[in-house]
Amino acid sequence: MLQEAHALLRSGIDVKIGFIETQNRAETQALVAVQAILNLRPTPTKTVLK
């Protein structure tokens, strides 16, 4: 999906990402690094909803 976002950006379409979890994967982090990041906020990963 991030690769598709890059293709859309190259064709002039504005792309927004609502949430991304990289799982510390270098390839994913590299794909996200070129995007403008707004309001980066850590999110707990072990939250239990009731």
N, C-alpha and C positions, 0 to 999 in steps of 0.2 A: 504494500500500500504506500509506503514512503517513496518507493521508486516511482510509482504512478504520480504521486504528488510532485516530485521533481520534474517529471515530464510535463505536467500541467503548468508548472511555474515557467518552464522554458517556452511554452507556447503562449505565455502572457496571461494565464488564468491565475487569479489570486487564490491561495490555498491557506486554510486555517486548520490547525490540528487541535482538537479539544482535549485530548489526553494521550499521553505516550508513556509506556513502561518499557524501558530499554533492557531490563534484566542484566544490565552491565555488559551487554554484547557490543563489542567494538564497532561492528558494521552498522548496527542500529544507531549507536551514538553518533557515528560519523554522518549518517543520513539526516539526523535531527540537528546536528551542529550548524548546518548552513541556513537553517530556518531562523527567523527572528523569534525569540522566545519572550512571551509576555507572561508576567505573574507566575513564575516558576514556584511551585509550592509542593513540598513533600507530602505524600499521602501515606498513611499507615497501610501496610500490606496485610496485616492480620486482624482486620476489624471484623467483628461479629455483629451482624445486624439482628435486632430482635423484632 
